[in-house]
Amino acid sequence: MAIPTPEFHFLYLGPGLSSDWFFIAGRNYWMHFKPIVIDKLDQVALISARRRIAITTLARRDTAKLVRDNVAKHYPKAYHDPLVYDYVGEMQLTLDGRAALNQRFGVPEN
């Protein structure tokens, strides 16, 4: 299923993830797609609710449910693109693959 192209795309570093998760795992992804990188989910609220928003979340297994629940509760209209990995190398493989295939969310966009 293709999703509409968002007007704003956030990449959220979940609780407990150091900047290494972004600088190692997300470098190529960021260079290709230029999402707005945030470490506090409430920063999404700065964008009007009328805008199409996508939130790619990076989380470990132990925090993934909390992240998912927070996105659903506070931003129910946003497209949520959760990525859950316990190791930075595994996350990097996925994000690098997405960048190489030009698939921001792992699926084709409209």
URGIBEL-V33925 format. One line per field, one symbol per residue. ss: DSSP state (@ for helix, = for strand, . for the rest). burial: # if it has 16 or more other C-alpha atoms within 10 Angstrom, else .. Layout:
# URGIBEL-V33925
ss = ???
burial = ???
This chain:
# URGIBEL-V33925
ss = ..=....======.....@@@@@@@.@@@@@@@..===..@@@@@@......=======....@@@@@@@@@@@....======...@@@@@@@@@@@@@@.......=.
burial = ........#######.#...##..######.#..#.###.#..#.......#########...#..##..#...#..########..#..##.######..####.....
